[in-house]
Amino acid sequence: MTGRLISRSDNINYKRIFEMFTGETSKGKVIHHMIEQQMTGFVQGITEAFINNAKRVKAFPQGMINDVVHLSKIRTMWDDMYRALDSAINRGLTDDQAIKDLLNFAEYTDNFIEASFKYSEEMGQTLTKDGLREFTEDWLKNNLVNKAIKESINNTL
């Protein structure tokens, strides 16, 4: 691949970062941030560059998987994470601990996304929105997102 490195003077364009590091186009895809953009400034060390790191962006094809997995399930997961983080910060969670928990959460959501992509690929043309919803709900129940979040945060305090 040819090109130049992105410098600090560049405006961070996460679609460009995704394309540069994967060699894929972002057309027809929605770019997901493994750590949400609004986390910038939430704790010391979470910067735009941290959030837009090539390892922390993932592409969802537009359509059913984006609607069910990205916009619905992951949104709910983040809402739970925010509640847990707010509570932990009020009890003395440090910035370093919060970053560690966010990175663990990003890994958890990445596993969820990969499992959802695999299921969707296996189902092929027979994939339905209801079937995908059922799969994601089962995966989350079996992998206990709320418990994982709470244990991660509670173990750092």
TIVO-2410 file (N, C-alpha, C; in nm, 3 decimals):
# residues 157
REC num residu      c1      c2      c3 atome chaine
REC   1      M   0.085  -0.117   0.000     N      A
REC   1      M   0.000   0.000   0.000    CA      A
REC   1      M   0.090   0.124   0.000     C      A
REC   2      T   0.051   0.224  -0.076     N      A
REC   2      T   0.127   0.348  -0.078    CA      A
REC   2      T   0.048   0.455  -0.005     C      A
REC   3      G   0.114   0.560   0.029     N      A
REC   3      G   0.047   0.668   0.100    CA      A
REC   3      G   0.141   0.728   0.202     C      A
REC   4      R   0.087   0.817   0.283     N      A
REC   4      R   0.167   0.881   0.385    CA      A
REC   4      R   0.100   0.860   0.520     C      A
REC   5      L   0.180   0.876   0.622     N      A
REC   5      L   0.126   0.866   0.756    CA      A
REC   5      L   0.042   0.988   0.786     C      A
REC   6      I  -0.053   0.971   0.872     N      A
REC   6      I  -0.136   1.082   0.915    CA      A
REC   6      I  -0.060   1.155   1.025     C      A
REC   7      S  -0.048   1.286   1.011     N      A
REC   7      S   0.026   1.362   1.110    CA      A
REC   7      S  -0.071   1.432   1.204     C      A
REC   8      R  -0.017   1.489   1.311     N      A
REC   8      R  -0.100   1.561   1.407    CA      A
REC   8      R  -0.169   1.682   1.345     C      A
REC   9      S  -0.112   1.737   1.238     N      A
REC   9      S  -0.172   1.855   1.177    CA      A
REC   9      S  -0.291   1.818   1.087     C      A
REC  10      D  -0.305   1.690   1.054     N      A
REC  10      D  -0.418   1.647   0.972    CA      A
REC  10      D  -0.546   1.647   1.056     C      A
REC  11      N  -0.657   1.679   0.991     N      A
REC  11      N  -0.785   1.655   1.055    CA      A
REC  11      N  -0.805   1.505   1.054     C      A
REC  12      I  -0.847   1.451   1.166     N      A
REC  12      I  -0.862   1.306   1.173    CA      A
REC  12      I  -0.989   1.266   1.100     C      A
REC  13      N  -0.970   1.185   0.999     N      A
REC  13      N  -1.080   1.135   0.919    CA      A
REC  13      N  -1.082   0.984   0.938     C      A
REC  14      Y  -1.173   0.936   1.022     N      A
REC  14      Y  -1.172   0.794   1.056    CA      A
REC  14      Y  -1.204   0.705   0.937     C      A
REC  15      K  -1.279   0.753   0.840     N      A
REC  15      K  -1.304   0.672   0.720    CA      A
REC  15      K  -1.174   0.654   0.642     C      A
REC  16      R  -1.096   0.761   0.634     N      A
REC  16      R  -0.967   0.753   0.566    CA      A
REC  16      R  -0.872   0.659   0.642     C      A
REC  17      I  -0.873   0.667   0.774     N      A
REC  17      I  -0.790   0.578   0.855    CA      A
REC  17      I  -0.829   0.433   0.829     C      A
REC  18      F  -0.959   0.406   0.832     N      A
REC  18      F  -1.008   0.271   0.806    CA      A
REC  18      F  -0.959   0.222   0.670     C      A
REC  19      E  -0.976   0.305   0.567     N      A
REC  19      E  -0.937   0.266   0.432    CA      A
REC  19      E  -0.787   0.244   0.420     C      A
REC  20      M  -0.708   0.331   0.482     N      A
REC  20      M  -0.562   0.319   0.474    CA      A
REC  20      M  -0.512   0.191   0.538     C      A
REC  21      F  -0.568   0.154   0.650     N      A
REC  21      F  -0.515   0.041   0.725    CA      A
REC  21      F  -0.578  -0.093   0.690     C      A
REC  22      T  -0.694  -0.091   0.624     N      A
REC  22      T  -0.756  -0.219   0.584    CA      A
REC  22      T  -0.743  -0.244   0.434     C      A
REC  23      G  -0.724  -0.138   0.357     N      A
REC  23      G  -0.721  -0.153   0.212    CA      A
REC  23      G  -0.861  -0.167   0.153     C      A
REC  24      E  -0.963  -0.151   0.237     N      A
REC  24      E  -1.102  -0.161   0.192    CA      A
REC  24      E  -1.160  -0.022   0.173     C      A
REC  25      T  -1.267  -0.015   0.097     N      A
REC  25      T  -1.339   0.111   0.082    CA      A
REC  25      T  -1.440   0.124   0.196     C      A
REC  26      S  -1.471   0.246   0.232     N      A
REC  26      S  -1.574   0.269   0.334    CA      A
REC  26      S  -1.710   0.292   0.270     C      A
REC  27      K  -1.715   0.296   0.137     N      A
REC  27      K  -1.843   0.316   0.068    CA      A
REC  27      K  -1.937   0.201   0.097     C      A
REC  28      G  -2.061   0.235   0.128     N      A
REC  28      G  -2.162   0.134   0.158    CA      A
REC  28      G  -2.147   0.074   0.296     C      A
REC  29      K  -2.061   0.135   0.377     N      A
REC  29      K  -2.036   0.084   0.512    CA      A
REC  29      K  -2.053   0.196   0.614     C      A
REC  30      V  -2.083   0.156   0.734     N      A
REC  30      V  -2.089   0.249   0.846    CA      A
REC  30      V  -1.969   0.217   0.934     C      A
REC  31      I  -1.890   0.318   0.965     N      A
REC  31      I  -1.770   0.295   1.046    CA      A
REC  31      I  -1.808   0.309   1.193     C      A
REC  32      H  -1.780   0.202   1.266     N      A
REC  32      H  -1.809   0.195   1.409    CA      A
REC  32      H  -1.681   0.222   1.487     C      A
REC  33      H  -1.693   0.302   1.590     N      A
REC  33      H  -1.581   0.327   1.681    CA      A
REC  33      H  -1.594   0.233   1.800     C      A
REC  34      M  -1.493   0.153   1.824     N      A
REC  34      M  -1.496   0.058   1.935    CA      A
REC  34      M  -1.504   0.133   2.069     C      A
REC  35      I  -1.451   0.253   2.072     N      A
REC  35      I  -1.469   0.343   2.187    CA      A
REC  35      I  -1.534   0.468   2.128     C      A
REC  36      E  -1.651   0.500   2.178     N      A
REC  36      E  -1.732   0.605   2.117    CA      A
REC  36      E  -1.663   0.740   2.114     C      A
REC  37      Q  -1.696   0.816   2.010     N      A
REC  37      Q  -1.635   0.947   1.990    CA      A
REC  37      Q  -1.663   1.043   2.105     C      A
REC  38      Q  -1.778   1.033   2.168     N      A
REC  38      Q  -1.809   1.125   2.278    CA      A
REC  38      Q  -1.727   1.096   2.403     C      A
REC  39      M  -1.646   0.990   2.401     N      A
REC  39      M  -1.558   0.962   2.514    CA      A
REC  39      M  -1.438   1.055   2.518     C      A
REC  40      T  -1.414   1.130   2.410     N      A
REC  40      T  -1.303   1.225   2.408    CA      A
REC  40      T  -1.320   1.321   2.524     C      A
REC  41      G  -1.217   1.331   2.605     N      A
REC  41      G  -1.221   1.421   2.719    CA      A
REC  41      G  -1.292   1.365   2.841     C      A
REC  42      F  -1.352   1.248   2.828     N      A
REC  42      F  -1.421   1.186   2.942    CA      A
REC  42      F  -1.321   1.156   3.052     C      A
REC  43      V  -1.208   1.102   3.013     N      A
REC  43      V  -1.097   1.080   3.105    CA      A
REC  43      V  -0.969   1.124   3.035     C      A
REC  44      Q  -0.870   1.158   3.113     N      A
REC  44      Q  -0.739   1.198   3.060    CA      A
REC  44      Q  -0.684   1.084   2.974     C      A
REC  45      G  -0.639   1.116   2.855     N      A
REC  45      G  -0.578   1.015   2.770    CA      A
REC  45      G  -0.669   0.965   2.659     C      A
REC  46      I  -0.797   0.996   2.668     N      A
REC  46      I  -0.886   0.956   2.559    CA      A
REC  46      I  -0.898   1.075   2.466     C      A
REC  47      T  -0.823   1.067   2.361     N      A
REC  47      T  -0.816   1.174   2.262    CA      A
REC  47      T  -0.881   1.128   2.132     C      A
REC  48      E  -0.894   1.219   2.040     N      A
REC  48      E  -0.946   1.186   1.908    CA      A
REC  48      E  -0.857   1.081   1.842     C      A
REC  49      A  -0.727   1.094   1.856     N      A
REC  49      A  -0.634   0.997   1.796    CA      A
REC  49      A  -0.650   0.859   1.861     C      A
REC  50      F  -0.672   0.855   1.991     N      A
REC  50      F  -0.694   0.729   2.062    CA      A
REC  50      F  -0.820   0.660   2.010     C      A
REC  51      I  -0.928   0.735   1.998     N      A
REC  51      I  -1.056   0.680   1.954    CA      A
REC  51      I  -1.052   0.637   1.808     C      A
REC  52      N  -0.984   0.714   1.724     N      A
REC  52      N  -0.980   0.685   1.581    CA      A
REC  52      N  -0.864   0.596   1.540     C      A
REC  53      N  -0.796   0.536   1.636     N      A
REC  53      N  -0.689   0.441   1.608    CA      A
REC  53      N  -0.742   0.334   1.514     C      A
REC  54      A  -0.662   0.294   1.418     N      A
REC  54      A  -0.705   0.196   1.317    CA      A
REC  54      A  -0.754   0.066   1.380     C      A
REC  55      K  -0.702   0.032   1.497     N      A
REC  55      K  -0.745  -0.091   1.566    CA      A
REC  55      K  -0.883  -0.073   1.629     C      A
REC  56      R  -0.930   0.050   1.638     N      A
REC  56      R  -1.055   0.077   1.711    CA      A
REC  56      R  -1.168   0.124   1.620     C      A
REC  57      V  -1.154   0.101   1.490     N      A
REC  57      V  -1.265   0.130   1.399    CA      A
REC  57      V  -1.297   0.003   1.321     C      A
REC  58      K  -1.424  -0.019   1.298     N      A
REC  58      K  -1.470  -0.141   1.232    CA      A
REC  58      K  -1.583  -0.102   1.138     C      A
REC  59      A  -1.590  -0.169   1.025     N      A
REC  59      A  -1.692  -0.137   0.926    CA      A
REC  59      A  -1.811  -0.233   0.935     C      A
REC  60      F  -1.929  -0.175   0.934     N      A
REC  60      F  -2.053  -0.252   0.925    CA      A
REC  60      F  -2.114  -0.227   0.788     C      A
REC  61      P  -2.155  -0.332   0.719     N      A
REC  61      P  -2.228  -0.308   0.594    CA      A
REC  61      P  -2.361  -0.241   0.627     C      A
REC  62      Q  -2.402  -0.147   0.544     N      A
REC  62      Q  -2.531  -0.083   0.567    CA      A
REC  62      Q  -2.640  -0.189   0.555     C      A
REC  63      G  -2.746  -0.171   0.629     N      A
REC  63      G  -2.857  -0.265   0.621    CA      A
REC  63      G  -2.884  -0.334   0.753     C      A
REC  64      M  -2.929  -0.457   0.744     N      A
REC  64      M  -2.980  -0.530   0.860    CA      A
REC  64      M  -2.878  -0.544   0.973     C      A
REC  65      I  -2.757  -0.586   0.943     N      A
REC  65      I  -2.660  -0.608   1.051    CA      A
REC  65      I  -2.623  -0.477   1.119     C      A
REC  66      N  -2.615  -0.369   1.043     N      A
REC  66      N  -2.590  -0.238   1.104    CA      A
REC  66      N  -2.706  -0.198   1.194     C      A
REC  67      D  -2.828  -0.217   1.144     N      A
REC  67      D  -2.947  -0.179   1.221    CA      A
REC  67      D  -2.957  -0.256   1.353     C      A
REC  68      V  -2.944  -0.388   1.346     N      A
REC  68      V  -2.965  -0.472   1.464    CA      A
REC  68      V  -2.845  -0.470   1.558     C      A
REC  69      V  -2.727  -0.495   1.504     N      A
REC  69      V  -2.609  -0.511   1.589    CA      A
REC  69      V  -2.553  -0.375   1.631     C      A
REC  70      H  -2.528  -0.289   1.536     N      A
REC  70      H  -2.460  -0.163   1.563    CA      A
REC  70      H  -2.552  -0.060   1.628     C      A
REC  71      L  -2.664  -0.031   1.565     N      A
REC  71      L  -2.749   0.078   1.612    CA      A
REC  71      L  -2.839   0.040   1.729     C      A
REC  72      S  -2.866  -0.088   1.746     N      A
REC  72      S  -2.955  -0.129   1.853    CA      A
REC  72      S  -2.879  -0.192   1.970     C      A
REC  73      K  -2.818  -0.306   1.947     N      A
REC  73      K  -2.757  -0.381   2.057    CA      A
REC  73      K  -2.635  -0.309   2.115     C      A
REC  74      I  -2.546  -0.263   2.030     N      A
REC  74      I  -2.426  -0.196   2.081    CA      A
REC  74      I  -2.463  -0.065   2.149     C      A
REC  75      R  -2.564   0.003   2.098     N      A
REC  75      R  -2.610   0.126   2.164    CA      A
REC  75      R  -2.653   0.096   2.308     C      A
REC  76      T  -2.729  -0.012   2.327     N      A
REC  76      T  -2.774  -0.051   2.461    CA      A
REC  76      T  -2.654  -0.089   2.548     C      A
REC  77      M  -2.558  -0.159   2.491     N      A
REC  77      M  -2.438  -0.198   2.565    CA      A
REC  77      M  -2.364  -0.074   2.613     C      A
REC  78      W  -2.350   0.027   2.526     N      A
REC  78      W  -2.281   0.150   2.566    CA      A
REC  78      W  -2.358   0.223   2.675     C      A
REC  79      D  -2.490   0.224   2.665     N      A
REC  79      D  -2.570   0.290   2.770    CA      A
REC  79      D  -2.542   0.225   2.906     C      A
REC  80      D  -2.535   0.091   2.908     N      A
REC  80      D  -2.502   0.020   3.032    CA      A
REC  80      D  -2.361   0.055   3.079     C      A
REC  81      M  -2.268   0.064   2.986     N      A
REC  81      M  -2.129   0.096   3.020    CA      A
REC  81      M  -2.119   0.236   3.080     C      A
REC  82      Y  -2.191   0.332   3.023     N      A
REC  82      Y  -2.189   0.468   3.078    CA      A
REC  82      Y  -2.240   0.472   3.222     C      A
REC  83      R  -2.349   0.400   3.247     N      A
REC  83      R  -2.402   0.397   3.384    CA      A
REC  83      R  -2.300   0.338   3.480     C      A
REC  84      A  -2.237   0.229   3.440     N      A
REC  84      A  -2.137   0.164   3.526    CA      A
REC  84      A  -2.016   0.255   3.547     C      A
REC  85      L  -1.970   0.320   3.441     N      A
REC  85      L  -1.855   0.410   3.454    CA      A
REC  85      L  -1.887   0.530   3.543     C      A
REC  86      D  -2.004   0.590   3.524     N      A
REC  86      D  -2.042   0.704   3.608    CA      A
REC  86      D  -2.040   0.666   3.755     C      A
REC  87      S  -2.097   0.552   3.785     N      A
REC  87      S  -2.101   0.504   3.924    CA      A
REC  87      S  -1.959   0.480   3.976     C      A
REC  88      A  -1.876   0.417   3.895     N      A
REC  88      A  -1.738   0.386   3.937    CA      A
REC  88      A  -1.655   0.513   3.954     C      A
REC  89      I  -1.673   0.611   3.868     N      A
REC  89      I  -1.599   0.736   3.879    CA      A
REC  89      I  -1.638   0.808   4.009     C      A
REC  90      N  -1.765   0.802   4.042     N      A
REC  90      N  -1.811   0.862   4.168    CA      A
REC  90      N  -1.751   0.791   4.289     C      A
REC  91      R  -1.708   0.667   4.272     N      A
REC  91      R  -1.647   0.591   4.381    CA      A
REC  91      R  -1.494   0.594   4.374     C      A
REC  92      G  -1.437   0.670   4.280     N      A
REC  92      G  -1.292   0.688   4.278    CA      A
REC  92      G  -1.217   0.618   4.167     C      A
REC  93      L  -1.285   0.571   4.063     N      A
REC  93      L  -1.217   0.510   3.949    CA      A
REC  93      L  -1.119   0.609   3.888     C      A
REC  94      T  -0.994   0.566   3.868     N      A
REC  94      T  -0.894   0.656   3.810    CA      A
REC  94      T  -0.905   0.656   3.658     C      A
REC  95      D  -0.842   0.755   3.595     N      A
REC  95      D  -0.841   0.763   3.449    CA      A
REC  95      D  -0.777   0.638   3.388     C      A
REC  96      D  -0.665   0.592   3.445     N      A
REC  96      D  -0.599   0.472   3.392    CA      A
REC  96      D  -0.689   0.350   3.403     C      A
REC  97      Q  -0.760   0.338   3.514     N      A
REC  97      Q  -0.852   0.226   3.531    CA      A
REC  97      Q  -0.968   0.236   3.432     C      A
REC  98      A  -1.019   0.357   3.411     N      A
REC  98      A  -1.129   0.376   3.317    CA      A
REC  98      A  -1.085   0.339   3.175     C      A
REC  99      I  -0.964   0.378   3.137     N      A
REC  99      I  -0.914   0.343   3.003    CA      A
REC  99      I  -0.902   0.192   2.990     C      A
REC 100      K  -0.850   0.127   3.092     N      A
REC 100      K  -0.838  -0.019   3.089    CA      A
REC 100      K  -0.977  -0.083   3.073     C      A
REC 101      D  -1.075  -0.033   3.148     N      A
REC 101      D  -1.210  -0.088   3.137    CA      A
REC 101      D  -1.271  -0.061   3.000     C      A
REC 102      L  -1.245   0.056   2.944     N      A
REC 102      L  -1.297   0.086   2.811    CA      A
REC 102      L  -1.233  -0.004   2.705     C      A
REC 103      L  -1.104  -0.031   2.718     N      A
REC 103      L  -1.039  -0.121   2.623    CA      A
REC 103      L  -1.091  -0.264   2.637     C      A
REC 104      N  -1.118  -0.307   2.760     N      A
REC 104      N  -1.179  -0.439   2.781    CA      A
REC 104      N  -1.319  -0.444   2.720     C      A
REC 105      F  -1.393  -0.336   2.737     N      A
REC 105      F  -1.527  -0.329   2.680    CA      A
REC 105      F  -1.520  -0.330   2.526     C      A
REC 106      A  -1.423  -0.260   2.469     N      A
REC 106      A  -1.406  -0.261   2.324    CA      A
REC 106      A  -1.376  -0.402   2.274     C      A
REC 107      E  -1.295  -0.475   2.347     N      A
REC 107      E  -1.265  -0.615   2.309    CA      A
REC 107      E  -1.392  -0.700   2.317     C      A
REC 108      Y  -1.469  -0.680   2.422     N      A
REC 108      Y  -1.595  -0.752   2.438    CA      A
REC 108      Y  -1.690  -0.723   2.321     C      A
REC 109      T  -1.706  -0.596   2.286     N      A
REC 109      T  -1.796  -0.563   2.175    CA      A
REC 109      T  -1.740  -0.615   2.043     C      A
REC 110      D  -1.609  -0.617   2.029     N      A
REC 110      D  -1.549  -0.672   1.907    CA      A
REC 110      D  -1.583  -0.821   1.894     C      A
REC 111      N  -1.576  -0.894   2.004     N      A
REC 111      N  -1.613  -1.036   2.002    CA      A
REC 111      N  -1.760  -1.052   1.963     C      A
REC 112      F  -1.845  -0.965   2.016     N      A
REC 112      F  -1.987  -0.967   1.982    CA      A
REC 112      F  -2.009  -0.939   1.833     C      A
REC 113      I  -1.939  -0.839   1.782     N      A
REC 113      I  -1.952  -0.804   1.641    CA      A
REC 113      I  -1.906  -0.920   1.553     C      A
REC 114      E  -1.790  -0.976   1.584     N      A
REC 114      E  -1.738  -1.087   1.504    CA      A
REC 114      E  -1.833  -1.206   1.505     C      A
REC 115      A  -1.890  -1.238   1.621     N      A
REC 115      A  -1.986  -1.348   1.629    CA      A
REC 115      A  -2.109  -1.317   1.545     C      A
REC 116      S  -2.155  -1.193   1.547     N      A
REC 116      S  -2.272  -1.153   1.469    CA      A
REC 116      S  -2.243  -1.158   1.320     C      A
REC 117      F  -2.123  -1.113   1.279     N      A
REC 117      F  -2.085  -1.120   1.138    CA      A
REC 117      F  -2.078  -1.267   1.093     C      A
REC 118      K  -2.019  -1.351   1.176     N      A
REC 118      K  -2.007  -1.494   1.141    CA      A
REC 118      K  -2.145  -1.557   1.126     C      A
REC 119      Y  -2.233  -1.530   1.221     N      A
REC 119      Y  -2.369  -1.583   1.214    CA      A
REC 119      Y  -2.437  -1.534   1.085     C      A
REC 120      S  -2.426  -1.407   1.055     N      A
REC 120      S  -2.489  -1.350   0.936    CA      A
REC 120      S  -2.435  -1.416   0.809     C      A
REC 121      E  -2.304  -1.437   0.807     N      A
REC 121      E  -2.242  -1.502   0.691    CA      A
REC 121      E  -2.291  -1.646   0.677     C      A
REC 122      E  -2.298  -1.717   0.789     N      A
REC 122      E  -2.345  -1.857   0.785    CA      A
REC 122      E  -2.490  -1.866   0.739     C      A
REC 123      M  -2.572  -1.771   0.778     N      A
REC 123      M  -2.714  -1.773   0.740    CA      A
REC 123      M  -2.735  -1.731   0.595     C      A
REC 124      G  -2.646  -1.647   0.544     N      A
REC 124      G  -2.654  -1.605   0.404    CA      A
REC 124      G  -2.789  -1.543   0.372     C      A
REC 125      Q  -2.847  -1.588   0.260     N      A
REC 125      Q  -2.973  -1.532   0.211    CA      A
REC 125      Q  -3.091  -1.562   0.303     C      A
REC 126      T  -3.076  -1.660   0.393     N      A
REC 126      T  -3.187  -1.695   0.482    CA      A
REC 126      T  -3.190  -1.607   0.608     C      A
REC 127      L  -3.093  -1.518   0.623     N      A
REC 127      L  -3.087  -1.431   0.740    CA      A
REC 127      L  -3.208  -1.339   0.745     C      A
REC 128      T  -3.270  -1.332   0.862     N      A
REC 128      T  -3.382  -1.240   0.883    CA      A
REC 128      T  -3.348  -1.148   1.000     C      A
REC 129      K  -3.416  -1.036   1.005     N      A
REC 129      K  -3.394  -0.942   1.115    CA      A
REC 129      K  -3.431  -1.006   1.248     C      A
REC 130      D  -3.542  -1.079   1.251     N      A
REC 130      D  -3.582  -1.146   1.375    CA      A
REC 130      D  -3.480  -1.252   1.416     C      A
REC 131      G  -3.429  -1.326   1.319     N      A
REC 131      G  -3.328  -1.428   1.348    CA      A
REC 131      G  -3.200  -1.367   1.402     C      A
REC 132      L  -3.159  -1.255   1.343     N      A
REC 132      L  -3.039  -1.186   1.389    CA      A
REC 132      L  -3.060  -1.129   1.529     C      A
REC 133      R  -3.177  -1.072   1.555     N      A
REC 133      R  -3.209  -1.022   1.690    CA      A
REC 133      R  -3.201  -1.135   1.792     C      A
REC 134      E  -3.261  -1.249   1.757     N      A
REC 134      E  -3.259  -1.364   1.848    CA      A
REC 134      E  -3.116  -1.411   1.875     C      A
REC 135      F  -3.035  -1.419   1.768     N      A
REC 135      F  -2.896  -1.460   1.785    CA      A
REC 135      F  -2.822  -1.364   1.878     C      A
REC 136      T  -2.838  -1.232   1.856     N      A
REC 136      T  -2.764  -1.134   1.937    CA      A
REC 136      T  -2.811  -1.138   2.083     C      A
REC 137      E  -2.940  -1.154   2.104     N      A
REC 137      E  -2.990  -1.163   2.242    CA      A
REC 137      E  -2.934  -1.286   2.312     C      A
REC 138      D  -2.931  -1.399   2.242     N      A
REC 138      D  -2.875  -1.521   2.300    CA      A
REC 138      D  -2.726  -1.505   2.329     C      A
REC 139      W  -2.654  -1.445   2.236     N      A
REC 139      W  -2.510  -1.425   2.256    CA      A
REC 139      W  -2.486  -1.339   2.379     C      A
REC 140      L  -2.559  -1.231   2.391     N      A
REC 140      L  -2.541  -1.141   2.505    CA      A
REC 140      L  -2.577  -1.209   2.636     C      A
REC 141      K  -2.683  -1.289   2.637     N      A
REC 141      K  -2.720  -1.363   2.758    CA      A
REC 141      K  -2.609  -1.461   2.797     C      A
REC 142      N  -2.555  -1.530   2.697     N      A
REC 142      N  -2.451  -1.630   2.723    CA      A
REC 142      N  -2.317  -1.568   2.757     C      A
REC 143      N  -2.297  -1.443   2.722     N      A
REC 143      N  -2.170  -1.378   2.747    CA      A
REC 143      N  -2.180  -1.265   2.849     C      A
REC 144      L  -2.296  -1.248   2.906     N      A
REC 144      L  -2.320  -1.160   3.021    CA      A
REC 144      L  -2.251  -1.024   3.015     C      A
REC 145      V  -2.294  -0.940   2.925     N      A
REC 145      V  -2.235  -0.807   2.910    CA      A
REC 145      V  -2.242  -0.727   3.039     C      A
REC 146      N  -2.358  -0.722   3.102     N      A
REC 146      N  -2.370  -0.640   3.222    CA      A
REC 146      N  -2.278  -0.690   3.331     C      A
REC 147      K  -2.273  -0.822   3.349     N      A
REC 147      K  -2.186  -0.879   3.451    CA      A
REC 147      K  -2.040  -0.850   3.418     C      A
REC 148      A  -2.003  -0.866   3.291     N      A
REC 148      A  -1.864  -0.840   3.251    CA      A
REC 148      A  -1.825  -0.696   3.276     C      A
REC 149      I  -1.914  -0.603   3.244     N      A
REC 149      I  -1.886  -0.460   3.265    CA      A
REC 149      I  -1.871  -0.432   3.414     C      A
REC 150      K  -1.968  -0.475   3.492     N      A
REC 150      K  -1.967  -0.446   3.635    CA      A
REC 150      K  -1.848  -0.511   3.704     C      A
REC 151      E  -1.817  -0.635   3.667     N      A
REC 151      E  -1.702  -0.702   3.729    CA      A
REC 151      E  -1.571  -0.632   3.693     C      A
REC 152      S  -1.559  -0.591   3.569     N      A
REC 152      S  -1.438  -0.523   3.525    CA      A
REC 152      S  -1.419  -0.394   3.604     C      A
REC 153      I  -1.523  -0.316   3.614     N      A
REC 153      I  -1.513  -0.189   3.685    CA      A
REC 153      I  -1.494  -0.211   3.834     C      A
REC 154      N  -1.570  -0.303   3.892     N      A
REC 154      N  -1.559  -0.328   4.036    CA      A
REC 154      N  -1.423  -0.385   4.073     C      A
REC 155      N  -1.363  -0.463   3.985     N      A
REC 155      N  -1.231  -0.522   4.014    CA      A
REC 155      N  -1.120  -0.419   4.011     C      A
REC 156      T  -1.143  -0.304   3.946     N      A
REC 156      T  -1.039  -0.203   3.940    CA      A
REC 156      T  -1.045  -0.107   4.057     C      A
REC 157      L  -1.152  -0.112   4.134     N      A
REC 157      L  -1.166  -0.019   4.247    CA      A
REC 157      L  -1.104  -0.077   4.372     C      A
***
